[in-house]
Each structure stands twice: as structure tokens, then as C-alpha cells.
Amino acid sequence: MAVTGRQTQGGLITAVAPGSLADRLGVRPGDVLLAVNGEPVEDVIDVQYYAAEYEVALTLQRDGQTITLRGERDELQPLGLSFAHPTFDVDIRRCNNLCPFCFVLQMSPRFRRTLYIKDDDYRYSFLFGHFVTLTNLSEHDEWRIVEQGLSPLYVSVHATDPDLRRRVLGNPDAPDIMEQLAWLTGEGIEVHTQIVVTPGVNDGAHLEKSVRDLATLYPGVRSVSVVPVGLTKHHRYGMRPNTPEEANVVLDACHVWREEYRQRFGVNFVYPTDEWYLVTGRPIPPLEAYDGLDLRENGLGVVRYFMDEWEASQQEIEMPPRVGSLTLVTGKLFGPVLARYAGELAEKGGLFSEVVPITNTRLGETITVAGLLMGEDVIAQLQSREIRGEVVVLPRVMFDHPGGISLDDRSPLEIARALGKPVALADMMGDLVDIASGRPALIFDPAKGAQIGPDAIQPDRGRSAGNITA
């Protein structure tokens, strides 16, 4: 069969699931998928879209030859293909903007190369929830989004005023975002948006205009996440973070808008991220305030999920614990919250836990979140003090990168060996109960290496660049 029309280099198959349609057809790892049902495929989205049929034909390149395998899919039978990369034509679509607050442009020198890639690929937005600007869409991209129903998308707006947005993006050719969103939502595409608030740039009246403009497109525009700007010590454009006083002003405005939109839409529509509440010391909203949305990847609702999970996990505490003390590592922002709940765990379960907030020296003290902690900072700052815990517990999100390593390329096992202490990874308080009970999903022993329990979850979740399954 000759593949005609749109051509791609195809997708390298890395695994074939046993019992899947691809397995039954004889697809092998190492094959390159060129087309599905005669349609060339440029990414895993195409594979999912064109293979959603009862009869499936896979055109493959194998050992320099082009072959086609055909078969009929059983009910609910998966296709069963995993690929080296989610996109086949290029690894990832690069950003054409020069936002002065872009985190990639503020990275410390001498990190691994992939950390300096500016992702602005609408396909990664659909597949993984990455926020993109929509400034680099071609006519073909627009056709695909609508034809294949790539919804929801996650869009960084920052400002709806065209001139201000172009300044904020550092892109004089950026299209009018309201026209783009009106077209997308008019075609049935749901969009989650975010506004990164930079004081003196897009706050105040500009922020209100942006929120109210986006509200005119509800329910197509499903949400607006309001995010504080993050600036490292390598920032070069004269911007600054929001002060606690400014954060209070932003929260006050957001709460006014939420009350209004709840009356109009039945949902809050505007969702400030957790950092605003932690910086100001204001109460974290209840879970109901997020209206069933899961935007935790954007820093929204993470603390509330943590708090609610602790309330539920207290019933599972079984004493006496096998591990009597833990050293809990976190970022400066979350330190006070974790210390509070560690104290409750000590009262209810008899487990002593010292909390050690780590200063981010590589990116600067203004970067206070746990997900951006450096392995070297953890090692240096723990080595400079007495480690009182029997096990050092690190935030799993530190290693939520391909390969299960921190931003500065340190693995949990390397950290364990540098400290001479077992290291465990945790997301929630329930993980601490498991560790204390001797049943951690994954623990790194400096002498024995990684030990994986029956319910282990590998630190590499592969959301951004690992094997992608169709």
C-alpha cells in the first residue's frame, strides 16, 4: 500500500501490549508506524483518531520495507502501541515568544539541555495539559484541532488586550487571543486559561478586563487560573514578584468575581492558585470551590487535596510504627503547612517528624516550591545539620521529570548515598503513615539501592517525553 498525501517520518514503536490488536496483528517493537487506515500519522493523536474504527490497517516500516497489517478490533480491545515520543514530525513545537517572565529564560546555567526547550505545542496541551499561547498555529493545526476535537486545550492568556498581550509575550505578531478563543469555543473546543500576574504589568484594571473578557466566552472558556509570576535570581528584565499586600489585593478581587460568576454561571470560573493563599496566610478554599476541576498541575487545589487526604488517612494509623522518626524535606512555601500536619501525626500516631524547608540556592530564594528543589541543595543543607529522622522523606514532585531525577540531575538513590540515610518519596500524609509502618511503595537504601514494594509507583511518570501509549 502506498501512503499518499501528507507525509511524516512515522512513530517509533517501543512496546506492544500483550493481548492488544497490535499484538494480534504482529506489530513489533522497533517498527515505525507510518499510517493508520491510509492516513499518515504525525503524532499519537492521529493514531488514536484514525484507529478508532472496527477495521484497522497499520502501515509500518520494518527492516527497510513498508508493510501493511490489517485486522478487526474486538469490543473495547486497545490498539496497544507505545511510542518513543508523542510527536513524530518533530519532538516538540518550540515557542516563538520572548515573555520576560518565561521560566525557561530564567533557568540557571549548566542544566541539562532539555530544560532550556520552550514548549508551546498545542498537541502537548491536549495530551498533557501544558499551557500554550496559540501564537504559532498554522492553518493545518487549526483544522486538526477542530476536525479531531482536541478538547480541552490549556491556554496562557496573560492579557486579553491585544497590545498589552503582545508586550507581555514579547511578540509583536501575536494574534488577538479573544478572536482565537471565540473561534475555538464556537467550534466546540473547551479551553482552560491562565493569567500569570506580574505586578505593574497586567494586574489591577488589566487583570479585571482580562477576566471579564474571558467570561464572555463561558462555558467554552471553562476556567481562568490566576497565577503569581515566578522569578528566579537569573531574571534580567526588571520585574519583581507580588508582595503579600499585592497578593491580598489579587485575592480580594478574585473572590468578588467568584461570587458574581457563581450567581451567573453556577461555578466560580476564576481560580487563584494555592500560592496566593500560602503567601497571605489566608485559609485554603474547600474542595467544592474548584467545581470538580482538576487543575493541580497548575498549582490549584494541591494543598486542599493534601489536607483532605490527611483527614481521611488518620483512620489508617496503626501503632506502634516500625519507623519512629522521619525527616521531611519540602520547599519554603509549604514548610509551615507540613509542620502543622507533622505535629498532628506526632500527636495521633506517636511518630516524630522534623520538617526541613530547603532554600533554593540555584534558582534563588524567591523560588520556594517543592517541585523545583535541587538535589544538591537537599544534600548540602541536610549535611550541615543533624538529621534526626531514621528515614529522609523527599517530595515526589522533585523527581517528576523524565528519568526520575531532580532538575540538577540527582536521583533519590544518589541523595540517599550522599546522606547515608534511607530516602523515601511522598506526595501525601498517607505516604508518611505507610513509611512509618514499614510499607513504603518505594524506598532508596544507600547500601541496597532501590527497594520496590508491591504497590510501588515509579517516580518517572513520563508525562512530558517518555513512552506514550495509544
C-alpha positions in Angstrom: 0.0 0.0 0.0 1.4 3.4 -0.9 0.8 6.2 1.6 -0.3 9.3 -0.3 -0.8 13.0 0.7 0.6 14.3 3.9 3.9 12.6 4.7 5.6 12.1 8.1 8.6 10.3 9.3 6.4 8.0 11.4 6.4 7.0 15.0 8.9 4.6 16.5 7.1 1.8 18.4 8.8 0.9 21.7 6.3 -1.6 23.1 3.3 -3.6 22.1 0.8 -4.5 24.8 0.0 -8.3 25.1 -3.5 -9.1 24.0 -3.9 -5.9 22.1 -5.0 -5.6 18.5 -1.4 -4.6 17.5 -0.1 -7.7 19.3 -2.6 -9.9 17.4 -1.6 -8.3 14.1 2.1 -9.0 14.7 3.4 -5.5 15.3 6.9 -5.5 16.8 8.9 -3.0 18.9 11.2 -1.2 16.6 8.6 -0.9 13.8 7.9 2.6 12.6 4.2 3.4 12.2 3.6 5.4 9.0 -0.2 5.4 8.6 -3.4 4.2 10.1 -6.3 3.3 7.7 -4.4 5.0 4.9 -3.9 8.3 6.8 -0.3 9.4 7.5 0.2 9.9 11.3 2.3 12.8 12.6 1.7 12.1 16.3 -0.1 9.8 18.8 -3.2 11.9 18.5 -3.5 10.9 14.8 -3.0 7.3 15.8 -5.8 7.5 18.4 -8.1 9.3 16.0 -7.7 7.2 12.9 -7.5 3.9 14.7 -10.9 4.4 16.4 -12.6 2.1 13.9 -13.7 -1.5 13.9 -11.4 -2.4 11.0 -7.8 -1.1 11.3 -5.0 -1.1 8.8 -1.5 -0.3 10.1 1.2 0.7 7.6 4.6 0.1 9.0 8.3 0.4 8.1 10.2 -2.7 9.1 13.8 -3.5 8.2 13.6 -1.0 5.3 10.4 -2.4 3.9 6.9 -1.0 4.0 4.2 -3.5 5.1 0.5 -3.2 6.0 -1.2 -5.3 8.7 -4.9 -5.4 8.8 -7.4 -6.7 11.4 -10.7 -6.2 13.2 -10.8 -4.9 16.7 -12.6 -6.8 19.4 -15.0 -4.8 21.5 -13.1 -2.5 23.9 -9.8 -4.0 22.7 -7.0 -1.4 22.9 -4.7 -0.8 19.9 -1.8 -1.3 22.3 1.1 0.7 20.9 3.6 2.7 22.9 5.9 5.3 21.1 9.2 6.8 21.9 7.8 10.3 21.5 4.2 11.6 21.4 5.0 13.6 18.2 6.5 12.0 15.1 7.2 15.0 12.8 9.2 17.0 15.4 10.0 16.3 19.0 8.0 19.3 20.3 6.8 22.6 18.9 9.0 25.5 20.1 7.7 28.8 21.5 8.1 31.9 19.3 7.5 34.3 22.1 10.0 36.1 24.4 8.0 36.6 27.6 10.2 38.4 30.1 8.9 36.2 32.9 9.4 33.0 30.9 10.8 30.4 33.4 12.9 28.8 30.7 14.7 32.1 30.1 15.4 32.4 33.8 17.0 29.0 34.3 20.3 28.7 35.9 23.3 27.9 33.6 24.6 24.3 33.1 21.4 22.4 33.5 20.7 19.6 31.0 19.8 20.8 27.5 16.1 19.7 27.6 15.3 22.2 30.4 16.0 25.1 28.0 13.4 24.0 25.4 10.5 26.3 25.3 7.4 24.1 24.8 4.5 25.8 23.0 2.9 22.8 21.3 -0.9 22.6 21.2 -0.6 18.8 21.0 1.1 18.6 24.3 -1.6 20.9 25.6 -4.2 18.4 24.6 -2.3 15.3 25.7 -0.7 16.5 28.9 -2.4 19.8 30.0 0.5 22.0 29.1 -0.4 25.7 28.8 0.3 27.2 25.4 -0.1 30.6 23.9 -1.6 29.6 20.4 0.8 32.1 18.7 2.3 29.5 16.4 -0.7 27.7 15.0 -0.8 27.0 11.2 -3.9 26.5 9.2 -3.3 22.8 9.4 -3.1 23.0 13.2 -6.4 24.8 13.4 -8.0 22.3 11.1 -6.8 19.4 13.2 -7.9 20.9 16.5 -11.5 21.2 15.2 -11.6 18.1 13.0 -10.2 15.8 15.7 -11.9 17.6 18.5 -8.8 18.3 20.5 -10.5 19.4 23.7 -9.9 20.6 26.2 -6.9 22.9 25.5 -5.0 24.9 28.1 -4.1 28.4 27.0 -1.9 31.1 28.6 -3.7 34.3 28.0 -1.9 36.8 30.5 -3.9 39.7 28.9 -6.8 40.0 26.5 -5.9 43.5 25.3 -4.0 42.7 22.1 -1.4 45.4 22.5 -0.7 44.5 26.1 -0.6 40.8 25.4 1.9 41.4 22.6 4.1 43.3 25.0 3.7 40.6 27.7 4.6 37.9 25.2 7.4 39.9 23.6 5.8 39.1 20.3 4.6 41.9 18.1 2.9 39.5 15.8 0.8 37.6 18.4 -2.7 37.2 17.1 -5.7 38.6 19.0 -6.4 35.9 21.7 -10.0 36.8 22.1 -10.6 36.2 18.3 -8.8 32.8 18.6 -10.7 31.7 21.7 -14.0 32.8 20.2 -13.4 30.7 17.1 -12.2 27.7 19.1 -15.1 27.7 21.5 -17.5 28.4 18.7 -16.3 25.2 17.1 -17.0 23.3 20.3 -13.4 23.3 21.8 -13.3 23.7 25.6 -10.5 25.9 26.9 -8.9 26.3 30.3 -7.0 29.6 30.5 -4.4 31.1 32.8 -3.2 34.6 33.6 0.2 34.9 35.1 0.0 38.1 37.2 3.1 40.4 37.1 2.8 43.5 39.4 2.7 46.7 37.5 2.3 44.9 34.1 -1.0 43.0 33.8 -2.6 43.4 37.3 -5.2 45.8 38.5 -7.6 47.0 35.8 -5.8 44.9 33.2 -6.4 41.8 35.2 -10.1 42.7 35.6 -10.5 43.3 31.9 -8.9 40.0 31.0 -11.1 38.1 33.4 -14.3 39.8 32.2 -13.4 39.4 28.6 -12.8 35.6 29.1 -16.1 35.3 31.0 -18.0 36.4 27.8 -16.9 33.1 26.3 -18.2 30.9 29.1 -18.8 27.9 29.0 -16.4 27.5 26.1 -13.8 29.1 28.2 -14.2 26.8 31.2 -11.9 28.4 33.8 -9.4 31.1 34.5 -6.4 30.2 36.7 -4.8 33.2 38.3 -1.1 32.5 38.9 1.5 34.7 40.6 4.6 35.3 38.5 7.7 33.3 39.4 11.0 35.0 39.1 14.4 33.4 39.7 17.6 35.2 40.6 18.6 34.9 36.9 15.7 37.2 35.8 17.1 40.0 33.7 14.1 42.2 32.8 13.5 44.3 36.0 10.3 42.5 37.1 9.5 41.5 40.6 7.3 39.1 42.5 4.0 40.1 44.0 4.3 41.3 47.6 2.0 39.8 50.3 0.0 43.0 50.2 -0.4 42.8 46.4 -1.4 39.2 46.8 -4.1 40.1 49.2 -5.5 42.6 46.6 -5.5 40.0 43.9 -7.3 37.5 46.2 -9.9 40.1 47.2 -10.6 40.8 43.5 -10.8 37.1 42.7 -13.3 36.5 45.5 -15.5 39.3 44.3 -15.5 37.9 40.7 -16.1 34.4 42.0 -19.2 35.4 43.9 -20.5 37.2 40.8 -19.8 34.3 38.4 -21.2 31.7 40.7 -24.5 33.5 40.6 -24.3 33.8 36.8 -22.7 30.5 35.8 -23.2 28.3 38.8 -19.4 27.9 39.1 -16.6 30.1 40.4 -14.9 30.4 37.0 -11.9 32.3 38.5 -9.5 30.1 40.4 -6.5 31.6 42.3 -3.7 29.1 42.7 -2.6 27.9 46.1 0.5 30.2 46.4 -1.7 33.3 46.8 -3.3 31.7 50.0 0.0 30.4 51.4 1.8 33.8 50.9 -1.0 35.7 52.5 -1.8 33.2 55.2 -5.4 33.0 54.2 -7.5 29.8 54.5 -7.2 27.3 51.7 -10.6 27.0 49.9 -12.6 23.8 50.4 -12.6 21.2 47.6 -16.0 22.3 46.4 -14.5 25.7 45.4 -12.8 24.0 42.5 -16.1 22.9 40.9 -14.9 19.4 40.1 -11.9 20.7 38.0 -8.6 19.0 38.4 -6.0 21.8 37.7 -3.5 20.6 40.3 -0.7 20.6 37.6 -1.1 24.3 37.6 -0.8 24.6 41.4 -4.5 24.8 42.0 -6.0 22.8 44.8 -2.9 20.8 45.7 -2.9 21.9 49.3 -6.6 21.3 49.7 -6.2 17.7 48.4 -3.3 17.3 50.8 -5.3 18.5 53.8 -8.4 16.4 52.9 -6.2 13.3 52.3 -4.8 13.7 55.8 -8.2 13.8 57.3 -9.1 10.5 55.6 -5.7 8.8 56.3 -5.8 9.3 60.1 -8.1 6.3 60.3 -5.4 4.1 58.9 -2.8 4.9 61.5 -1.6 1.7 63.2 0.8 1.9 66.1 3.4 1.3 67.2 5.2 2.4 64.0 8.2 0.4 62.7 9.9 3.7 61.9 9.9 6.1 64.8 11.1 9.3 63.2 11.2 11.0 59.8 13.0 13.9 58.4 10.6 15.7 56.0 12.0 17.8 53.2 10.0 20.4 51.4 10.1 23.9 49.9 10.0 27.1 51.9 6.4 27.9 50.8 4.9 24.6 52.1 7.1 24.3 55.2 4.6 25.8 57.7 1.7 23.7 56.4 3.7 20.5 56.5 5.0 21.3 60.0 1.4 21.7 61.3 0.3 18.3 60.0 3.5 16.6 61.1 2.7 17.8 64.6 -0.8 16.3 64.3 0.8 13.0 63.1 3.0 13.0 66.2 0.1 13.6 68.5 -2.2 10.9 66.9 0.4 8.3 65.9 3.4 8.9 68.1 5.6 9.5 65.0 8.2 12.2 65.4 8.8 14.2 62.2 11.2 17.1 61.8 10.4 19.4 58.9 13.3 20.9 57.0 12.4 23.6 54.4 15.1 23.8 51.8 16.3 27.1 50.3 16.7 27.0 46.6 20.2 28.4 46.1 20.5 27.6 42.4 17.4 29.5 41.3 17.2 31.9 44.2 15.3 32.3 47.4 12.2 33.6 45.6 11.6 30.1 44.2 10.0 28.4 47.2 8.0 25.5 45.7 9.0 21.8 46.4 8.8 20.8 42.7 11.8 23.0 41.8 14.1 21.9 44.7 17.6 20.9 43.7 19.2 17.6 44.9 22.4 19.4 45.7 20.6 21.9 47.9 18.9 19.0 49.8 22.3 17.3 50.3 24.2 20.4 51.3 21.6 21.7 53.7 20.9 18.3 55.4 24.6 17.6 55.7 25.1 20.9 57.6 22.8 19.7 60.4 22.0 16.7 62.4 19.5 14.5 60.6 17.2 13.3 63.3 14.9 11.1 61.3 15.6 7.4 60.6 14.3 8.0 57.0 14.6 11.1 54.9 11.4 11.8 53.0 11.6 13.9 49.9 8.7 15.3 47.9 8.0 13.0 45.0 7.3 16.0 42.8 11.1 16.8 42.9 11.6 13.8 40.6 8.6 14.2 38.4 10.7 14.5 35.4 11.8 12.0 32.7 14.3 9.6 34.2 13.1 10.2 37.8 15.8 12.8 38.6 15.7 16.3 40.1 16.3 19.4 38.0 20.0 19.2 38.7 20.2 15.5 37.7 20.3 14.0 41.1 18.5 10.7 41.7 16.9 9.7 45.0 19.5 7.0 45.4 22.3 9.4 44.9 20.9 11.6 47.6 20.5 8.7 49.9 24.1 7.7 49.4 25.3 11.2 50.0 23.4 11.5 53.2 24.0 7.9 54.4 20.3 7.6 55.2 17.4 5.8 53.5 15.3 8.0 51.3 11.6 7.6 50.6 9.3 9.7 48.3 5.9 11.0 49.4 3.0 13.0 48.0 0.6 12.9 50.9 0.4 12.4 54.6 -0.9 8.9 53.9 2.5 8.1 52.4 4.1 9.1 55.7 1.9 6.6 57.5 3.0 3.9 55.0 6.6 4.8 55.5 6.3 4.7 59.3 4.5 1.4 59.1 7.3 -0.1 57.1 5.4 -0.4 53.8 6.6 2.4 51.6 5.9 2.0 47.9 9.5 2.9 47.0 12.5 3.4 49.3 16.1 4.0 48.4 18.6 2.4 50.7 22.2 3.8 50.5 23.6 0.2 50.7 20.9 -1.8 48.9 19.7 0.5 46.3 16.1 1.0 45.3 13.6 -1.3 47.0 10.2 -1.5 45.4 7.1 -2.6 47.3 4.0 -4.3 45.9 2.2 -1.0 45.3 5.2 0.9 44.0 4.8 3.9 41.8 7.9 4.8 39.8 9.0 8.4 40.1 9.2 8.8 36.3 5.6 9.3 35.2 6.6 10.1 31.7 4.1 12.9 31.2 6.3 15.1 29.0 8.7 13.0 27.0 8.5 9.3 27.9 6.8 6.4 26.1 3.3 7.4 25.0 0.6 4.7 24.6 -2.2 4.6 22.1 
